[in-house]
Amino acid sequence: MKKFLAVALISIGIWTAGCSKISNSGSSYTPSCTGAVKSYKTDVAPLIRTYCSGCHSNFSTYASLSADRNNVSGQIESGNMPRGTSMSSTQKDAIICWISSGAPNN
């Protein structure tokens, strides 16, 4: 029983460490929101599938992405996301500006 408890506690510690708050990478991005309002279906959803859904499967629907939109925008602007790859300024703008325009389901 003690062995099971020790393994369980270590597993929980590893799991929670992986889910801890992401630290700011020190870089910052300022979006350029000009032109037409971006479309969720055409502009945003494909980028989320490509750059985010591999790790954030909860963003696979409009409702879940929209519910966490302020965090998503903040993580992209701070440079914390996406990890392991980068998006172009145009791609970042598409997501951030869509969120800034109220994250319409269009």
N, C-alpha and C positions, 0 to 999 in steps of 0.2 A: 504494500500500500504506500509506503514512504517513497519507494522508487517511482511509482506511478505519479504521485503528487509532485515529486521533484521534476519529472519529465514534463508534466502539465504546466508547471510554473515557468519552466525554461521556455517552453513553446509559446506561452502567452507573452512572455517578455520579448521574445524575438518578433512575434507578430505585432505587438504594439510598437516596438521600435521601428518597424517598417512602415507603420502608419502614422508616425509622429509628424508634427507640423514641419512643412518644408521650409528651410531657411532661405532667405533672400540671397540670390546669387550675386547681388551687387550691380547687375545691369538693369537698366530701365528702358522701356520702350514707350514712345509717345505716338499714339495712332494719328492718322490723318483721315478724318471722316468727312469726305467730300463726295458729292454726287448722289446717286440714287440709293435708297435704303437697300441694304443687302437682303437677299432671300435666304431663308433658312434652308429650304429644299435644294436650291441651286448652288448657293455659295457656301453656306456654313456646314450643313450635314456632311458633304463629301470630305471637308477638311477634318471634321471631328472623327469621322470613320478612319481616315488615313493617319492622323497624328495623335488621337486621344483614346479611341475606343479599345485599343489593344490593352491598355492598363486600366482605363476607366470605362468599363462596360456599362456602368450606370448611365453614361451619356449617350446610349444608343437610341434614345427616344427624345423627341422634342420636349416632352414634359419634364423629364429628369434633367436635361441640360438647362432648360429655362429656369428650373427651380434653384439651380446652383450657379446661375449666370454671373453673379457678382464675383464669386470666387474664381471662376474660369477666367474672367477678364483680368482680375488682379494677378493671377498666376502667369498669364501670358505677358502682361505689361511688365511684371517684375523680372521676367527672364527665367523664372523657375520651370516653366513648361513651354513646349514639350521637352521632355528629357530624352537625351540620346540622339536627337535630331534637331533641326531648326526649320522654322517656317520663314518664308519671305515676308517682307513688309506688307505686301499686298494681301497675303494670306492672313497675317495677324490682324490687319485692318478689317478684313471681311468679318472675322469673328467679333472683335472688339466693337466695331462700329454697329454691327447688327445688335449687339447687346445694348450699346448706348442708345439705339433707336427704340428700345423697349422690347427687344427680342421677339418680334412678331412671328407668328406661325404662318409664314407665307411661302 
